[in-house]
Amino acid sequence: GLEAGGTVVTLTGTGVTDATGVTFGGAAGTSFTVVNATTITVTTPAGTGFTDATGVTFGGAAGTLFTVVNATTITVTTPAGTGTVDVIVLHPGGNATLASGFTYTP
């Protein structure tokens, strides 16, 4: 999803009729709707908690020119690579992984 949030996500499962919200890494989603007993739609929040981040890796390789702009934004330059890779934000409180979060194009 977008760093600024705003991606609509559809969650499917069972018994979700009484659900009251969805969180992403502890941040509450917005525009939460229980569609039916098996489906919820929710809008993702902006990224949060980046203030103490120490780096970002792409497929295990460290990004360069890493800067924490504020609690919701990091800028980083990707290292050389190929294929689709996991993106990991390194943080003393626990790393955050976005599986298959970046795809290199030839």
C-alpha positions, 0 to 999 in steps of 0.5 A: 500500500501507499506510505500515506495510507489510504489503500482499501483492503478486503479481509475474508474469514468467518465469524467477523460480524461482531468485529469492531475494527482492524489494526495494522501494526497497532495503528487502527484502520479507517473506513471500517465496514463489516460487509457480511459474516465473512468480509470486512473492508478497511482503509490502511492508516499511514505508516507510524512508529518510524522515529527510532528506525535504524535502517531498511533492507531489501531482500537482505541487502541494506538500503542506502541514504536512509533518513527518518523524515518523521514518525510516518515517513522514511526515505531510502535508496534501494540497493541493486537487486533482482526479482521480488524481495521482502522489505524490512524496516529495522527498529529496536522495538522489533522489525517490521517486514513487508513480504514481497514488498518490492519488485525490481524491474529490469 
